[in-house]
Structures are given as C-alpha cells and as structure tokens.
C-alpha cells in the first residue's frame, strides 16, 4: 500500500471511529441547558452533579476549588472547597446553542460570601473577553464570541452584619 492510500484509509477509519465514539457519548445535546436549582442546597447539588453519568472530578480537597466536568454535555462546574473565600458556592459554565450561534452561559449559587463569588465571576468574564481578543479573526462574527450570555447568581446566604 502506498503512503497516500494509507493516509486516506487512516483518515476514513479515524472518522468512522470518531463518529462511533461521539454517538456513544453520554449526556444531553448542548442546547438543552440544565440550570442549577440553588434551593436544593450546596451538598445536594454537589452530590447530584457528581452522580451524573460521565462525570469527571478534576480536583482535590487541598485546592480552593475543584472542577467537575460532565463529559458529553460539555458542562463545567467549579465547586468551592472550605479554603475558598466564597465557600460554599458553585459556578456553572457551559455552551448554549441558540439561533444566533453559540455562546457561554455563566450561572452559580452563592451559599457563602457573595462578594467573593462575584470576584471569581468577573475573572471568568475577563477570561472570555481575553479569549475573544486573542482569536478575533477566528471569531469575527459577534455570534461566535464567548462572553457570558447569562449571569444568574442566586444568593442563599444572609448578608454579613454591618
């Protein structure tokens, strides 16, 4: 077999394998956004997130936060640990397909220090803006830009005393 024929066969085989792999990925389509229900409480939400099929926990209790990814849904949860100033809190980020294109949604539940969580959210928004500036040619159309479309943070903590 000649070199170009081998590349073509590998490409076709790789595409078939990728198609089979992606068809078996667990989860819901990207456009089926699942919002956090902050009324359930921090521990119950973390347990629910971790119990979903295809969940990967990229963290340890030694770090201020842990990243939990739901493989197949492309959803990311940033869960605070006790050493984080906003603890307990959960940030949920993920893509949403809508009529104008794809955007990022950012939402969260603040059960602890709301101001500390807002600081983190501003940092993520700045990261989105920096990504847009870095890839300005690839993201020429505003519909492909990634700043958060929605910033919905529910606070379930009593305000600190003045």
C-alpha positions in Angstrom: 0.0 0.0 0.0 1.3 3.4 -0.9 1.7 6.3 1.5 -1.3 8.4 0.2 -3.6 5.4 0.3 -2.6 4.6 3.8 -3.4 8.2 4.9 -6.8 8.1 3.2 -7.6 4.7 4.9 -6.4 6.0 8.3 -8.5 9.2 7.8 -11.6 7.3 6.9 -11.1 4.8 9.7 -10.4 7.6 12.2 -13.6 9.4 11.1 -15.6 6.3 11.5 -14.2 5.6 15.0 -14.8 9.3 16.0 -18.4 9.0 14.7 -18.9 5.9 16.7 -17.3 7.4 19.8 -19.3 10.6 19.7 -22.6 8.7 19.1 -21.9 6.8 22.4 -21.1 9.9 24.5 -23.5 10.2 27.4 -25.4 13.4 28.2 -27.8 15.8 26.6 -27.3 17.9 23.5 -25.6 21.2 24.1 -28.8 23.2 23.5 -30.5 21.5 26.5 -29.1 23.7 29.2 -29.8 22.4 32.7 -29.8 25.3 35.2 -28.8 24.8 38.8 -31.6 24.6 41.3 -30.0 26.6 44.2 -32.9 25.8 46.5 -31.6 22.2 46.9 -28.6 23.4 48.8 -24.9 23.1 48.3 -24.3 19.5 49.4 -27.3 18.1 47.5 -26.3 20.0 44.3 -22.7 18.7 44.5 -24.0 15.1 45.1 -26.4 15.4 42.1 -23.6 16.8 39.8 -21.2 14.0 40.8 -23.8 11.3 40.3 -24.4 12.2 36.6 -23.1 9.7 34.1 -19.7 10.6 32.6 -18.7 13.0 35.4 -15.0 13.6 35.9 -13.8 15.3 39.1 -10.6 17.2 38.4 -9.7 18.3 41.9 -8.7 17.6 45.4 -9.7 18.8 48.8 -6.3 20.6 49.1 -7.2 23.1 46.4 -9.6 26.1 46.9 -11.8 24.8 44.1 -12.4 21.6 42.2 -13.5 21.3 38.5 -16.2 18.8 37.8 -16.8 18.1 34.1 -19.8 16.3 32.7 -18.4 14.5 29.7 -20.7 14.7 26.7 -22.6 17.7 27.9 -19.6 20.0 27.9 -20.8 21.4 31.2 -18.3 22.5 33.8 -18.9 23.1 37.5 -16.4 24.9 39.7 -17.2 23.8 43.3 -15.5 25.6 46.2 -13.7 23.9 49.0 -13.5 25.2 52.6 -10.3 27.2 51.8 -12.0 29.3 49.1 -13.3 32.7 50.3 -16.7 32.2 48.7 -17.3 28.7 50.1 -19.8 27.2 49.8 -20.5 28.1 46.2 -20.9 26.5 42.8 -20.2 28.1 39.4 -21.7 26.5 36.3 -20.3 27.3 32.8 -21.2 25.8 29.5 -22.1 26.5 25.9 -25.6 27.2 24.7 -26.6 26.8 21.1 -29.1 29.4 20.1 -30.5 30.9 16.9 -27.6 33.4 16.5 -24.8 30.9 17.2 -23.0 29.5 20.3 -22.4 31.4 23.5 -21.2 30.7 27.0 -23.6 30.7 29.9 -22.4 31.5 33.4 -24.5 30.9 36.5 -24.0 30.0 40.0 -25.3 29.5 43.6 -23.8 31.6 46.4 -24.3 29.9 49.7 -21.4 31.8 51.3 -19.7 35.1 50.6 -21.4 36.6 47.6 -18.8 39.3 47.1 -16.0 36.7 46.8 -18.0 34.7 44.3 -18.6 37.9 42.3 -14.8 38.4 42.1 -14.4 35.0 40.6 -17.2 35.6 38.1 -15.6 38.8 37.0 -12.4 36.9 36.4 -14.1 34.4 34.2 -15.8 37.1 32.3 -12.4 38.8 31.7 -11.1 35.5 30.5 -13.9 35.3 28.0 -13.1 38.8 26.8 -9.4 37.9 26.5 -10.2 34.8 24.5 -12.3 36.9 22.1 -9.4 39.4 21.7 -6.9 36.6 21.1 -9.0 34.9 18.5 -10.5 38.0 16.9 -10.0 36.7 13.3 -11.5 33.3 14.1 -14.4 34.9 16.0 -15.1 37.8 13.6 -18.8 37.4 13.9 -20.3 38.6 17.2 -22.4 35.4 17.3 -19.3 33.3 17.9 -18.0 35.4 20.7 -17.9 33.8 24.2 -18.7 36.4 26.9 -21.4 35.0 29.2 -24.9 35.4 27.8 -26.4 35.0 31.2 -25.1 35.8 34.6 -27.6 34.4 37.0 -26.3 34.1 40.6 -28.7 33.2 43.3 -27.6 34.0 46.8 -28.8 31.9 49.7 -26.7 33.4 52.5 -27.7 36.0 54.9 -25.8 39.3 54.3 -22.9 39.9 56.7 -23.6 42.3 59.6 -22.6 45.9 59.0 
